[in-house]
Each structure stands twice: as C-alpha cells, then as structure tokens.
Amino acid sequence: VLITGESGTGKELLARAIHAASAGAGGPFLSVNCGALPEGLLESELFGHVRGAFTGAVRDHAGLFVDAQGGSLLLDEVGELTPPMQTKLLRVLQERRVRPVGGTREIEVDVRVLAATNRDLQADVEANSFREDLFYRLNVLHLHLPPLHQRADDLPELARHFVERTCSRFGITAKRLTPDAIRVLRAYSWPGNVRELENIIERTVALETSELITSGSLPEHLRGSPAKSGLDQLGLPEEGIDLEEYLSNVRASLMRQALARTGGQQKQAAELLRLSYRAFRYHADKLGLAHDDD
C-alpha cells in the first residue's frame, strides 16, 4: 500500500488503521523513517546484521522485516531512499526474503509493507531518481490524503477530538469550542495540516482558563486582520453625516447580531466584536440590550 500526501496529513495514522483492520492486526506494527538514517544504518535497521559485520556490531540484530513477522512494516518517507537501498528493498519485496548484513543465510519474511511519502514518486520515476519497478511494487494500492484545507467538513470533528483528547490526557476540565472558534479554524489555510491543528489545539487548551474556547483563545495568526473591504466601500453622502449617531447605530446593530449568534452570552459576543467584557456590558446597558447573568 502506497500512502501519499503532504506532511502532517496523517499518513502514519492511516497506516495504523490499515494494520488494525487487516488479518495481521494481532501482529506488530513497526515503522522506520527512511530519510532519517544514513544508508548503512538503514540497511542494518531494515534487514538486520550478524555479529562482527561491521565495527560496533557486537551482537546479532534481527532487523525490522524479521521483527514485523506476521504484522505490518511502514516505510515512511520512502521517496528518500538512495538508489542502492531501492535495489535492495526491491529484491526483498520480490523474494520475500532478507539477508542480514554480513550474513550468508536468507530469512523468509511474511510482512505487510506500507510505504508513505510526501513526494510525487511518479515524477521521480520520470526524472530517473526512483526505480520504476520498485514504484510499481509499492503502488499496488494507492491512497492519497488531501491537505486539511481541502477537508473543511472534517476540521470541526478533528478539532473537537483533539480538545477532548488533550483535556483527558492532562486531567483538564472538559472544554468546548464555540461556533466562532470553529469559524476561525475553518477559515485558516493550515499549511502544517492535521499536525499543526493538533499542536495549536493542545497549546490553546493549556492556556485557556475557562471552559469555552472562543476565537479569542486561538493564536493571533489564525484570526488574521479584520476585513477592510467593507470599510473601503463606505461613502460619505453629499449632505454629510452625523458620525456619532451613525457609529452608535452600527455598534448597536453589531452587538445585537453578536448576541443573537451566541444565544445571549455576552462573554462570547464580546469576543466576536474584539471587546473586553466590561466594555461590552457598558454599551449593552446604555443600549438597553438584554444580557445573561454571567
């Protein structure tokens, strides 16, 4: 199975889900980052070595293919493999046997191999930087994970899941996301995908002292700047305008809309308008707007 997608989209999570749903679910799930290890060390990590095969090899090492017998092995960042390692991996996939570094005996292996990458392997094949025969061996079933900004309907559920998990993990009183916070999360582009969402939710939960996570609880770079297009379209009438009265009417209208959107919750309405709670209460009292008892 070949799993592709940008960094942070959840490729390893999908690989674990495939393993959990497979006939080998009772076996081990192991993974290795192919781009994080030097070629020699990666070969030993995958295929094992015998004692004395190289300096520091003081005992036999089985290797991940053998350790994952009956289960699944995830080759993460498989597009980073060097040409020699691509050749050695291809042979293992074809023969279903591994030969430890320095050894003479081959070991038969029965492992589900999943590969993940954020690269376009088809383009790498065309550029002669990735073996075509290995690509087809890995690409029996291709699953692509789209970036988070293309999965807007998934975002609220993911965010709520991370809030619940973070609260549970750290023994924090349960918190919930307000509709306005969800709106801000949906409007953001998420260049770091699900991993970025998870990190931001964890930080927000840790810093928010109340039980509500509002838009104001989120990092400033998510909220962005207030839109200017509406202001730019305002025009001054030929006969002039009573600015104070106009601003007062605008304030009253927006405050009523904010209260309607938040079900009369003034703290949340104040967040929508980027006002302090005290300032919102002051203007609400002046305008005679109904408010909650919090």
Secondary structure by P-SEA (a helix, b strand, c coil): cbbbbcccccaaaaaaaaaaacccccbbbbbbccccccaaaaaaaaccccccccccccbbbbccccccccbbbbbcccccccaaaaaaaaaaaaacccccccccbbbbbbcbbbbbbccaaaaaaaaccccaaaaaaaacbbbbbccccccccaaaaaaaaaaaaaaaaacccbbbbcaaaaaaaaaccccccaaaaaaaaaaaaacccccccccccccccccccccccccccccccccccaaaaaaaaaaaaaaaaaaaaacccaaaaaaaacccaaaaaaaaaaaccccccc
